Amino acid sequence: MNQGFVCVAAGTPKTTVADPKANREEIERLIGEMAEKRAKIMVLPELCLTGYECRDLFWQQKLIDSAKEELLALAEDTKGVDALIFVGLPFEAKGKLYNVAAALNHGRVLGLVPKTNLPNYNEFYEMRNFEPASGGVTSVMLGENEVPFGTDILFRAEGMPHLTVAAEICEDLWVPAPPSLRHTLAGATVVVNLSASDELVGKDTYRRQLVSSHSASCICGYVYASAGDGESTTDLVFGGHNIIAENGSILKEAKRFQNETIYSDLDVDRIVSERRRMTSFPAQSSEGYTVVPFAVRREETELIRAFDPHPFVPSSKRDRDKRCDEILTIQAMGLKKRLEHTHCRSAVVGISGGLDSTLALLVTARAFDMLGIPRENILSVTMPCFGTTDRTYNNACGLTRTLGATLKEVNIKKAVMQHFEDIGHDPEVHDVTYENSQARERTMILMNLANQSNGLVIGTGDLSELALGWATYNGDHMSMYAVNASVPKTLVRHLVRYFADTCGDEGLTKVLLDVLDTPVSPELLPPTENGTISQKTEDLVGPYELHDFFLYYMLRVGFGPAKIYRIARKTFEGVYDTETIFKWLKKFYWRFFSQQFKRSCLPDGPKVGSVAVSPRGDLRMPSDAAVRIWIDELEEM
């Protein structure tokens, strides 16, 4: 439960219809399994102490009394279980029978939540046996204790206030305004649903979508436990379709018809962080609610859920291709508008033979096609200098020719050497002045060529480079429109790959595949003796897949350094050792904070995803913010 993670479980016991004692014993067995997995919230199905399909047997006092007795026995037998446990049963109160969810914790029944919306259509006729909840909270006697009874109950973990749980039952989710909508506005971060949803053709798809979308709109964790094998099959079959979701993502889903118990880790701190970030999510107030504390030990949760090592890149090829096409279109549409607005019919792109400039040129070509401007109006400029290799030079030239753009070569060695002489710099000293002089000379050439052609300089730098400040201030950092500014490096590679796969031009595909195979490098230092690249970016700043992972979970999700380090260790186990992850995470934070001044004056560029660093939009950060508390958290681990 440290860092906001809490293990939850949704399980389906094998039901014996109308036999509460047998069901209680089976539930206890299942709770024992959940306890071994250290689940802290356990959810079982609707009316699981009796079975959902008891029908008119629910009118029998014997069944009602037996269910109450077995509930008390279950509470006593599970007093040593460190969890908040939800079970369903019929319960008599105020002279009526209710379909309720009972919350148990360390031997006590903490509350009874009655079902609000009773289905009485198609195969359901619950209003024949049960009374719908009337709202509010009263109290009822259960054994020797007075217990809260009502829909407006929040169960809040002692010592972990972000873990606040509310309950609803089956049909409550399927109505236009589920009770859980109100519960989450009152502060519930986790909603449990005790269900008995029968299986019909295609219903599982709708059920999955319903749970996913509701957890997204409420920004909550949602634990859905449904009846399964053992229920009466007089007219219906139940599949035990258990689902755990968090803010729109399905974390775990049971195989139907197998009574599978599922587990996952909900991240309540992430839920709270997301609600804070979403200014449209209302301020929460528990006024009118009964808040019931429950106790669970705060301990390290062994992480079950998986974290995508490449959060910016869809895992399936189909989704990835769709994403790539969409992003390329967004980039091109952004540039199209800027060209139209400025009445420009030409553009200048500095082409190096690397991934970023390749993507910028591809996007520019697409924008020109949209506008009906000949691609020959794109001036593709290669500017070889001390570190340029034959491979990247040839790829830059080949790419330009296959796209039909106009190639211009400006060798900058002479100009840079003159600049060294002017400022008194020894060209044998390969320091930051040596490197940045080349980058700034190239930018000056691009800007002046754009003036000559009445065009725009198209920026090539990507989101990952901007996050790390891996750009020369007023060098490659500057342009007139930055089409790659919100595309992370891990995604740039897939965009170029997608273009290679779909362009239908064998020559272009060949060039793009070689670009993809070339190490990422600024090529500002002389090549090796055999003419290969000597300066590899990832040797200097670290692996981009790590930095993109860090960036996503820091900016998009709001995780702190210790939490990012923890999930990175789990995610990249076997790929990077812990020392390597720690080293580059520390470097990431240092560079991210120290380089904000470069991001504070970025050129315009289109936002394509949920993470961006534009000072006019997503990241309004002071350039002189201190990084100490973030680094200290890492050092203290």
C-alpha positions as CSV (number, residue, x, y, z in Angstrom):
1,M,0.0,0.0,0.0
2,N,3.0,2.2,0.0
3,Q,3.1,4.8,-2.9
4,G,-0.7,4.5,-3.3
5,F,-0.8,0.9,-4.6
6,V,-3.4,-1.4,-3.1
7,C,-4.0,-5.0,-4.1
8,V,-7.7,-5.7,-4.9
9,A,-9.4,-9.0,-5.8
10,A,-12.7,-9.9,-7.5
11,G,-13.7,-13.5,-7.0
12,T,-16.6,-15.8,-7.8
13,P,-17.4,-18.7,-5.4
14,K,-19.1,-21.8,-6.6
15,T,-22.6,-21.3,-5.4
16,T,-25.0,-23.7,-3.8
17,V,-28.5,-22.2,-4.4
18,A,-30.4,-21.5,-1.2
19,D,-27.7,-22.9,1.1
20,P,-26.1,-20.0,3.0
21,K,-24.0,-22.3,5.2
22,A,-22.4,-24.1,2.2
23,N,-21.9,-20.7,0.5
24,R,-20.3,-19.2,3.6
25,E,-17.8,-22.1,3.7
26,E,-17.0,-21.7,0.0
27,I,-16.7,-17.9,0.5
28,E,-14.3,-18.4,3.4
29,R,-12.2,-20.7,1.3
30,L,-12.0,-18.1,-1.4
31,I,-11.2,-15.3,1.0
32,G,-8.4,-17.5,2.3
33,E,-6.9,-17.6,-1.2
34,M,-7.3,-13.9,-1.6
35,A,-5.5,-13.3,1.8
36,E,-2.6,-15.4,0.6
37,K,-2.3,-13.0,-2.3
38,R,-2.4,-10.2,0.2
39,A,-5.5,-8.5,-1.3
40,K,-6.7,-5.6,0.8
41,I,-10.1,-5.2,-0.9
42,M,-12.0,-8.4,-1.6
43,V,-15.2,-8.3,-3.7
44,L,-17.6,-11.2,-4.1
45,P,-20.9,-11.3,-6.1
46,E,-24.4,-10.1,-5.5
47,L,-26.5,-12.3,-3.1
48,C,-23.6,-14.8,-3.0
49,L,-24.5,-16.0,0.5
50,T,-27.8,-17.4,-0.8
51,G,-27.4,-17.4,-4.6
52,Y,-28.9,-14.9,-6.9
53,E,-31.5,-17.2,-8.4
54,C,-33.4,-18.1,-5.3
55,R,-36.5,-16.3,-6.7
56,D,-39.6,-16.7,-4.5
57,L,-37.5,-18.6,-1.9
58,F,-36.4,-15.1,-0.9
59,W,-39.8,-14.8,0.8
60,Q,-38.9,-17.6,3.1
61,Q,-38.0,-16.4,6.6
62,K,-35.8,-19.4,7.0
63,L,-33.6,-18.3,4.1
64,I,-33.5,-14.7,5.3
65,D,-32.5,-15.6,8.8
66,S,-30.0,-18.2,7.7
67,A,-28.3,-15.6,5.5
68,K,-28.0,-13.2,8.4
69,E,-26.6,-15.9,10.7
70,E,-24.0,-16.9,8.1
71,L,-23.0,-13.3,7.6
72,L,-22.2,-13.0,11.3
73,A,-20.3,-16.3,11.2
74,L,-18.4,-15.1,8.2
75,A,-17.4,-11.9,10.0
76,E,-16.2,-13.8,13.0
77,D,-14.3,-16.4,11.0
78,T,-12.5,-13.7,8.9
79,K,-11.5,-11.4,11.8
80,G,-7.9,-12.3,11.3
81,V,-8.0,-11.4,7.6
82,D,-6.4,-8.0,6.9
83,A,-8.9,-6.7,4.3
84,L,-12.1,-4.9,3.6
85,I,-14.4,-7.7,2.3
86,F,-17.7,-7.2,0.4
87,V,-20.3,-10.0,0.2
88,G,-23.9,-9.9,-1.0
89,L,-27.0,-11.2,0.8
90,P,-30.8,-10.5,1.2
91,F,-31.4,-8.5,4.3
92,E,-34.6,-7.5,6.1
93,A,-34.9,-4.0,7.3
94,K,-37.8,-1.6,8.0
95,G,-40.3,-4.5,7.2
96,K,-38.9,-4.9,3.7
97,L,-36.3,-7.1,2.0
98,Y,-33.3,-5.5,0.5
99,N,-30.5,-6.8,-1.8
100,V,-27.4,-5.6,0.1
101,A,-23.7,-5.5,0.0
102,A,-22.2,-6.1,3.4
103,A,-18.7,-4.7,4.2
104,L,-16.6,-6.7,6.7
105,N,-13.4,-5.8,8.3
106,H,-11.5,-7.6,11.1
107,G,-14.5,-9.4,12.5
108,R,-17.0,-6.6,12.2
109,V,-19.8,-5.8,9.8
110,L,-19.1,-2.1,9.0
111,G,-22.1,-1.3,6.9
112,L,-24.9,-2.6,4.7
113,V,-25.4,-0.9,1.3
114,P,-28.7,-1.7,-0.4
115,K,-29.2,-1.8,-4.2
116,T,-30.8,1.3,-5.6
117,N,-31.9,0.2,-9.1
118,L,-33.8,-3.0,-9.3
119,P,-34.2,-4.4,-12.8
120,N,-37.7,-5.6,-13.7
121,Y,-37.5,-6.2,-17.4
122,N,-36.7,-9.0,-19.8
123,E,-35.3,-11.9,-17.7
124,F,-35.2,-9.9,-14.4
125,Y,-38.0,-9.3,-11.9
126,E,-36.2,-8.2,-8.7
127,M,-39.0,-5.9,-7.7
128,R,-41.1,-9.0,-7.0
129,N,-38.8,-9.8,-4.0
130,F,-36.8,-6.7,-3.1
131,E,-37.4,-3.1,-2.1
132,P,-35.2,-0.4,-3.8
133,A,-33.0,1.7,-1.6
134,S,-34.5,5.1,-0.7
135,G,-31.2,7.0,-0.2
136,G,-29.6,8.4,2.8
137,V,-28.3,6.3,5.8
138,T,-30.0,4.9,8.8
139,S,-29.0,2.2,11.1
140,V,-30.1,-1.4,11.8
141,M,-29.4,-4.0,14.4
142,L,-27.2,-6.9,13.4
143,G,-26.6,-9.3,16.2
144,E,-25.8,-7.1,19.1
145,N,-24.4,-4.2,17.1
146,E,-26.0,-1.2,15.4
147,V,-24.8,-1.0,11.8
148,P,-25.1,1.8,9.2
149,F,-27.6,1.0,6.5
150,G,-27.9,3.0,3.3
151,T,-26.5,3.9,0.0
152,D,-24.4,6.9,1.1
153,I,-21.7,5.2,3.0
154,L,-18.0,5.7,2.4
155,F,-15.4,3.2,3.8
156,R,-12.2,5.1,4.5
157,A,-8.9,3.4,5.3
158,E,-7.2,4.6,8.5
159,G,-3.8,6.1,7.8
160,M,-4.5,6.1,4.1
161,P,-7.2,8.7,3.4
162,H,-6.9,8.5,-0.4
163,L,-8.2,4.9,-0.1
164,T,-12.0,5.6,0.2
165,V,-14.3,2.8,-1.0
166,A,-18.0,2.9,-2.0
167,A,-20.3,0.1,-3.1
168,E,-23.1,-0.4,-5.6
169,I,-24.8,-3.5,-6.9
170,C,-25.1,-4.8,-10.5
171,E,-27.9,-2.8,-12.2
172,D,-26.8,0.3,-10.4
173,L,-24.0,0.5,-13.0
174,W,-26.3,0.1,-16.0
175,V,-28.5,3.1,-15.4
176,P,-27.9,6.7,-16.8
177,A,-26.8,8.1,-13.4
178,P,-25.2,5.3,-11.3
179,P,-25.0,5.8,-7.5
180,S,-21.2,5.5,-7.9
181,L,-21.2,8.8,-9.8
182,R,-22.4,10.5,-6.6
183,H,-20.0,8.4,-4.5
184,T,-17.0,9.5,-6.4
185,L,-18.0,13.2,-6.1
186,A,-18.1,12.6,-2.4
187,G,-14.6,11.3,-2.4
188,A,-14.6,7.6,-3.2
189,T,-11.5,6.6,-5.1
190,V,-12.5,2.9,-5.4
191,V,-16.0,1.6,-6.3
192,V,-16.9,-2.0,-5.8
193,N,-19.8,-3.6,-7.7
194,L,-21.3,-6.9,-6.5
195,S,-23.1,-8.3,-9.5
196,A,-25.0,-11.2,-10.9
197,S,-25.0,-10.4,-14.6
198,D,-26.1,-13.2,-16.8
199,E,-24.4,-14.1,-20.1
200,L,-26.0,-13.3,-23.4
201,V,-24.3,-13.2,-26.8
202,G,-22.3,-10.0,-27.0
203,K,-23.1,-8.8,-23.5
204,D,-19.6,-9.3,-22.3
205,T,-18.3,-6.6,-24.7
206,Y,-20.9,-4.1,-23.5
207,R,-20.2,-5.0,-19.9
208,R,-16.4,-4.5,-20.4
209,Q,-17.0,-1.1,-22.1
210,L,-19.4,0.0,-19.4
211,V,-16.9,-0.7,-16.6
212,S,-14.0,0.8,-18.5
213,S,-15.9,4.0,-19.5
214,H,-17.5,4.5,-16.1
215,S,-14.1,4.2,-14.3
216,A,-12.8,6.8,-16.8
217,S,-15.6,9.4,-16.3
218,C,-15.5,9.0,-12.5
219,I,-11.7,8.8,-12.4
220,C,-11.7,5.9,-10.0
221,G,-10.8,2.3,-9.6
222,Y,-13.6,-0.1,-10.2
223,V,-13.8,-3.7,-9.0
224,Y,-16.6,-5.7,-10.5
225,A,-17.4,-9.2,-9.2
226,S,-20.1,-11.3,-10.9
227,A,-21.9,-14.6,-10.2
228,G,-20.8,-17.7,-12.1
229,D,-20.8,-21.4,-12.1
230,G,-23.1,-22.9,-9.4
231,E,-25.9,-20.4,-9.9
232,S,-29.3,-21.9,-11.0
233,T,-29.5,-22.4,-14.7
234,T,-33.3,-22.7,-14.8
235,D,-33.4,-19.9,-17.3
236,L,-30.0,-18.1,-17.2
237,V,-26.3,-18.9,-17.2
238,F,-23.8,-16.7,-15.3
239,G,-20.2,-16.4,-16.4
240,G,-18.3,-15.0,-13.5
241,H,-17.1,-12.1,-15.7
242,N,-14.9,-10.3,-13.1
243,I,-13.3,-7.0,-14.1
244,I,-10.8,-4.6,-12.5
245,A,-10.5,-1.2,-14.1
246,E,-8.7,2.1,-13.3
247,N,-9.5,5.4,-15.0
248,G,-10.6,3.8,-18.2
249,S,-8.0,1.0,-18.4
250,I,-9.0,-2.6,-17.9
251,L,-6.2,-3.9,-15.6
252,K,-7.5,-7.5,-15.3
253,E,-10.4,-9.5,-16.6
254,A,-11.5,-13.0,-15.7
255,K,-12.0,-15.7,-18.3
256,R,-15.7,-16.3,-18.4
257,F,-17.4,-19.6,-17.2
258,Q,-14.4,-20.5,-15.0
259,N,-15.1,-18.8,-11.7
260,E,-11.6,-17.2,-11.9
261,T,-10.5,-14.9,-9.1
262,I,-8.6,-11.9,-10.5
263,Y,-6.1,-9.6,-8.8
264,S,-4.6,-6.3,-9.6
265,D,-3.0,-3.2,-8.0
266,L,-5.1,-0.1,-8.0
267,D,-3.1,3.2,-7.7
268,V,-5.2,5.5,-5.6
269,D,-2.6,8.2,-5.5
270,R,-2.7,8.3,-9.3
271,I,-6.5,8.6,-9.2
272,V,-6.2,11.5,-6.7
273,S,-3.5,13.1,-8.8
274,E,-5.6,12.8,-12.0
275,R,-8.6,14.4,-10.3
276,R,-6.5,17.3,-9.1
277,R,-5.1,17.8,-12.6
278,M,-8.6,17.7,-14.2
279,T,-10.0,21.1,-13.4
280,S,-13.4,20.0,-14.7
281,F,-13.6,17.3,-12.0
282,P,-15.6,19.0,-9.2
283,A,-14.3,19.6,-5.7
284,Q,-15.3,16.6,-3.5
285,S,-17.6,16.8,-0.5
286,S,-18.8,14.0,1.7
287,E,-21.5,16.1,3.2
288,G,-24.5,13.9,3.8
289,Y,-22.4,10.7,3.8
290,T,-21.6,8.4,6.6
291,V,-17.9,7.8,6.7
292,V,-16.9,4.5,8.2
293,P,-13.2,3.9,9.0
294,F,-11.7,0.5,8.3
295,A,-8.2,-0.9,9.2
296,V,-5.7,-2.6,7.0
297,R,-2.0,-2.7,7.6
298,R,0.1,-0.4,5.5
299,E,2.7,-2.5,3.8
300,E,4.7,-2.9,0.6
301,T,2.3,-4.1,-2.1
302,E,4.0,-6.6,-4.4
303,L,3.1,-5.2,-7.7
304,I,1.0,-7.4,-9.9
305,R,0.0,-5.0,-12.7
306,A,2.2,-4.5,-15.6
307,F,3.5,-1.1,-16.8
308,D,4.0,-0.6,-20.5
309,P,7.7,-0.1,-21.1
310,H,6.8,2.1,-24.1
311,P,3.8,4.1,-22.9
312,F,3.7,6.4,-25.9
313,V,3.6,3.4,-28.4
314,P,0.6,1.2,-28.8
315,S,1.6,-2.5,-28.4
316,S,-0.5,-4.0,-31.2
317,K,0.5,-3.3,-34.8
318,R,-3.0,-2.4,-35.8
319,D,-3.3,0.2,-33.1
320,R,0.2,1.4,-33.7
321,D,-0.4,1.9,-37.4
322,K,-3.6,3.8,-36.7
323,R,-1.8,6.0,-34.2
324,C,1.0,6.7,-36.6
325,D,-1.3,7.7,-39.4
326,E,-3.2,10.0,-37.1
327,I,-0.1,11.7,-35.7
328,L,1.4,12.2,-39.2
329,T,-1.9,13.8,-40.2
330,I,-2.0,16.1,-37.1
331,Q,1.6,17.2,-37.7
332,A,0.9,17.9,-41.4
333,M,-2.4,19.7,-40.7
334,G,-0.6,21.9,-38.2
335,L,2.0,22.8,-40.8
336,K,-0.6,23.2,-43.5
337,K,-2.4,25.9,-41.5
338,R,0.9,27.8,-40.7
339,L,1.9,27.8,-44.4
340,E,-1.6,29.0,-45.4
341,H,-1.6,31.7,-42.8
342,T,1.8,33.0,-43.7
343,H,1.2,32.7,-47.4
344,C,4.3,30.6,-47.7
345,R,4.7,28.2,-50.6
346,S,8.2,27.1,-49.7
347,A,9.8,25.5,-46.7
348,V,13.4,24.8,-45.5
349,V,14.4,21.6,-43.7
350,G,17.8,20.9,-42.4
351,I,18.3,17.2,-43.3
352,S,21.0,15.2,-41.5
353,G,20.1,11.6,-42.4
354,G,18.9,11.0,-38.8
355,L,15.4,10.1,-37.6
356,D,14.1,13.5,-36.5
357,S,15.0,15.4,-39.6
358,T,13.7,12.5,-41.7
359,L,10.3,12.7,-39.9
360,A,10.2,16.5,-40.4
361,L,10.8,16.1,-44.1
362,L,8.1,13.4,-44.4
363,V,5.6,15.6,-42.6
364,T,6.5,18.6,-44.7
365,A,6.0,16.6,-47.9
366,R,2.5,15.5,-46.6
367,A,1.6,19.1,-45.8
368,F,2.6,20.2,-49.3
369,D,0.6,17.5,-50.9
370,M,-2.5,18.6,-48.9
371,L,-2.0,22.2,-50.2
372,G,-1.2,21.1,-53.7
373,I,2.2,22.8,-53.6
374,P,4.9,21.0,-55.6
375,R,7.4,19.1,-53.4
376,E,10.2,20.8,-55.3
377,N,9.3,23.9,-53.3
378,I,10.7,22.1,-50.2
379,L,14.4,23.0,-49.8
380,S,16.1,20.1,-48.2
381,V,19.5,21.3,-46.9
382,T,22.4,19.1,-46.0
383,M,25.2,20.8,-44.1
384,P,28.1,18.4,-43.7
385,C,30.9,19.3,-41.2
386,F,33.4,17.6,-38.9
387,G,31.2,14.7,-37.7
388,T,29.2,13.9,-40.8
389,T,29.6,10.3,-42.0
390,D,29.1,9.0,-45.5
391,R,26.1,6.9,-44.4
392,T,24.1,9.8,-43.0
393,Y,25.1,12.1,-45.9
394,N,24.0,9.6,-48.5
395,N,20.7,8.9,-46.7
396,A,20.0,12.7,-46.4
397,C,20.6,13.1,-50.2
398,G,18.7,9.9,-51.1
399,L,15.7,10.8,-49.0
400,T,15.4,14.2,-50.6
401,R,15.6,12.8,-54.1
402,T,13.1,10.1,-53.6
403,L,10.6,12.5,-52.0
404,G,11.0,15.0,-54.9
405,A,12.3,17.9,-52.8
406,T,15.0,20.2,-53.8
407,L,18.5,19.3,-52.4
408,K,21.0,22.0,-51.5
409,E,24.4,21.2,-49.9
410,V,26.2,23.8,-47.9
411,N,29.5,22.5,-46.4
412,I,30.0,24.5,-43.2
413,K,33.5,23.5,-42.3
414,K,35.1,26.6,-43.7
415,A,32.6,28.9,-42.0
416,V,32.9,27.2,-38.7
417,M,36.7,27.3,-38.8
418,Q,36.5,31.0,-39.6
419,H,34.3,31.4,-36.6
420,F,36.8,29.6,-34.4
421,E,39.4,32.0,-35.6
422,D,37.2,35.0,-34.9
423,I,36.4,34.0,-31.3
424,G,39.8,32.5,-30.6
425,H,38.8,28.9,-30.2
426,D,41.3,26.0,-30.7
427,P,39.6,23.6,-33.2
428,E,41.5,20.7,-31.5
429,V,39.5,21.3,-28.4
430,H,36.3,19.3,-28.9
431,D,34.3,20.9,-26.2
432,V,30.7,22.3,-26.1
433,T,31.8,25.4,-28.0
434,Y,33.2,23.2,-30.8
435,E,29.9,21.3,-31.0
436,N,27.5,24.2,-30.6
437,S,29.2,26.4,-33.1
438,Q,28.3,23.9,-35.8
439,A,24.7,23.7,-34.7
440,R,24.3,27.5,-34.6
441,E,26.0,27.9,-38.0
442,R,23.5,25.4,-39.5
443,T,20.5,27.3,-38.0
444,M,21.7,30.6,-39.3
445,I,22.0,29.1,-42.8
446,L,18.5,27.6,-42.7
447,M,17.0,30.9,-41.5
448,N,18.7,32.9,-44.2
449,L,17.8,30.4,-46.9
450,A,14.2,30.7,-45.7
451,N,14.4,34.5,-46.1
452,Q,15.7,34.0,-49.6
453,S,12.8,31.7,-50.6
454,N,10.1,33.5,-48.5
455,G,9.7,30.2,-46.7
456,L,9.5,28.7,-43.2
457,V,12.2,26.8,-41.4
458,I,10.7,23.5,-40.2
459,G,12.0,22.4,-36.8
460,T,13.2,18.8,-36.3
461,G,13.7,18.4,-32.6
462,D,11.5,15.9,-30.7
463,L,9.8,15.8,-27.3
464,S,12.4,13.6,-25.7
465,E,15.2,16.0,-26.7
466,L,13.2,18.9,-25.4
467,A,12.6,17.2,-22.0
468,L,16.3,16.5,-21.7
469,G,17.4,19.8,-23.1
470,W,19.4,17.9,-25.7
471,A,19.4,20.8,-28.2
472,T,21.7,23.7,-28.8
473,Y,20.1,26.9,-27.6
474,N,19.4,29.1,-30.6
475,G,20.8,26.3,-32.7
476,D,18.7,23.2,-33.6
477,H,16.5,24.4,-30.7
478,M,15.0,27.2,-32.9
479,S,12.8,27.1,-36.0
480,M,9.7,28.8,-37.4
481,Y,7.4,25.8,-36.9
482,A,8.4,22.7,-34.9
483,V,6.4,19.7,-36.3
484,N,8.1,17.1,-34.0
485,A,7.9,19.1,-30.7
486,S,5.4,16.8,-29.0
487,V,6.5,13.4,-30.5
488,P,8.7,11.4,-28.2
489,K,11.8,9.6,-29.6
490,T,10.4,6.1,-29.1
491,L,7.4,7.1,-31.3
492,V,9.5,8.9,-33.9
493,R,11.0,5.6,-34.8
494,H,7.6,4.0,-35.3
495,L,6.3,6.9,-37.4
496,V,9.3,6.5,-39.8
497,R,8.8,2.7,-39.8
498,Y,5.1,3.2,-40.6
499,F,5.9,5.5,-43.5
500,A,8.5,3.0,-44.8
501,D,5.9,0.2,-44.7
502,T,3.1,2.2,-46.4
503,C,4.7,4.6,-48.8
504,G,4.7,2.1,-51.8
505,D,8.0,3.4,-53.0
506,E,10.8,0.8,-52.9
507,G,13.6,3.4,-53.1
508,L,12.1,5.5,-50.3
509,T,11.5,2.4,-48.2
510,K,15.1,1.4,-48.6
511,V,16.4,4.8,-47.4
512,L,14.0,4.9,-44.5
513,L,15.0,1.5,-43.3
514,D,18.7,2.5,-43.3
515,V,17.9,5.6,-41.4
516,L,16.1,3.5,-38.8
517,D,19.2,1.3,-38.5
518,T,21.5,4.2,-38.0
519,P,22.6,5.1,-34.4
520,V,21.1,8.3,-33.0
521,S,23.8,11.0,-33.0
522,P,24.2,14.7,-33.4
523,E,27.4,14.0,-35.4
524,L,29.2,17.0,-34.0
525,L,32.5,15.1,-33.3
526,P,34.8,13.6,-35.9
527,P,33.9,10.0,-36.9
528,T,36.1,7.0,-36.1
529,E,39.0,6.0,-38.2
530,N,36.8,3.7,-40.2
531,G,34.3,6.4,-40.9
532,T,31.6,5.4,-38.5
533,I,29.7,7.5,-36.0
534,S,31.7,8.2,-32.9
535,Q,29.2,10.2,-30.9
536,K,26.1,8.2,-29.9
537,T,23.5,10.2,-28.1
538,E,22.2,7.3,-25.8
539,D,25.8,6.8,-24.5
540,L,25.8,10.4,-23.4
541,V,22.3,11.0,-22.0
542,G,21.0,7.5,-21.6
543,P,18.5,5.2,-23.3
544,Y,15.6,7.0,-24.8
545,E,13.2,4.2,-23.9
546,L,14.0,4.9,-20.2
547,H,13.7,8.6,-20.6
548,D,10.4,8.4,-22.4
549,F,9.2,6.1,-19.6
550,F,10.3,8.5,-16.9
551,L,8.8,11.5,-18.8
552,Y,5.4,9.8,-19.2
553,Y,5.0,8.8,-15.6
554,M,6.3,12.2,-14.3
555,L,4.4,14.6,-16.5
556,R,1.3,12.6,-17.5
557,V,0.7,10.6,-14.3
558,G,2.4,12.7,-11.7
559,F,4.5,10.0,-10.0
560,G,7.4,10.9,-7.8
561,P,11.0,9.7,-8.3
562,A,10.8,6.8,-5.9
563,K,7.6,5.5,-7.4
564,I,9.0,5.9,-11.0
565,Y,12.2,4.0,-9.9
566,R,10.1,1.2,-8.4
567,I,7.9,0.6,-11.5
568,A,10.9,1.1,-13.8
569,R,12.8,-1.7,-12.0
570,K,9.8,-4.0,-12.4
571,T,9.2,-3.0,-16.0
572,F,12.7,-3.2,-17.3
573,E,13.9,-6.2,-15.2
574,G,16.3,-8.2,-17.3
575,V,16.8,-5.3,-19.7
576,Y,18.6,-2.8,-17.4
577,D,20.1,-3.4,-13.9
578,T,18.9,-1.3,-11.0
579,E,22.1,0.8,-10.9
580,T,21.6,1.8,-14.6
581,I,18.0,2.8,-14.1
582,F,18.9,4.8,-11.0
583,K,21.8,6.6,-12.8
584,W,19.6,7.7,-15.8
585,L,16.6,8.6,-13.7
586,K,18.8,10.9,-11.6
587,K,20.2,12.3,-14.8
588,F,16.7,12.8,-16.2
589,Y,15.6,14.9,-13.3
590,W,18.7,17.0,-13.3
591,R,18.5,17.7,-17.0
592,F,14.7,18.2,-17.0
593,F,14.9,21.0,-14.4
594,S,18.1,22.6,-15.5
595,Q,17.0,22.9,-19.1
596,Q,13.6,24.4,-18.7
597,F,14.9,27.8,-20.0
598,K,15.2,26.2,-23.5
599,R,11.6,25.1,-23.4
600,S,10.4,28.5,-22.2
601,C,11.0,29.9,-25.6
602,L,10.0,27.1,-27.9
603,P,8.6,27.8,-31.4
604,D,5.0,26.9,-32.2
605,G,4.3,23.3,-33.0
606,P,1.3,20.9,-32.9
607,K,0.4,18.9,-29.8
608,V,-0.2,15.2,-30.8
609,G,-0.6,13.3,-27.5
610,S,-1.3,13.7,-23.8
611,V,2.2,14.8,-22.9
612,A,3.7,18.0,-24.2
613,V,6.1,20.6,-22.9
614,S,4.9,23.8,-24.7
615,P,5.3,26.8,-22.3
616,R,2.0,28.1,-23.8
617,G,0.1,24.9,-22.9
618,D,0.9,21.8,-21.0
619,L,4.1,22.8,-19.1
620,R,4.2,26.2,-17.5
621,M,7.2,25.8,-15.4
622,P,9.7,28.4,-14.0
623,S,13.1,28.1,-15.6
624,D,14.9,28.4,-12.2
625,A,12.9,25.8,-10.3
626,A,15.1,23.8,-7.9
627,V,15.4,20.0,-8.4
628,R,16.7,19.3,-4.8
629,I,13.6,17.6,-3.3
630,W,13.2,15.2,-6.2
631,I,16.9,14.3,-6.2
632,D,16.8,14.0,-2.4
633,E,13.9,11.5,-2.6
634,L,16.1,9.3,-4.9
635,E,19.1,9.6,-2.7
636,E,17.1,8.6,0.4
637,M,16.0,5.3,-1.0
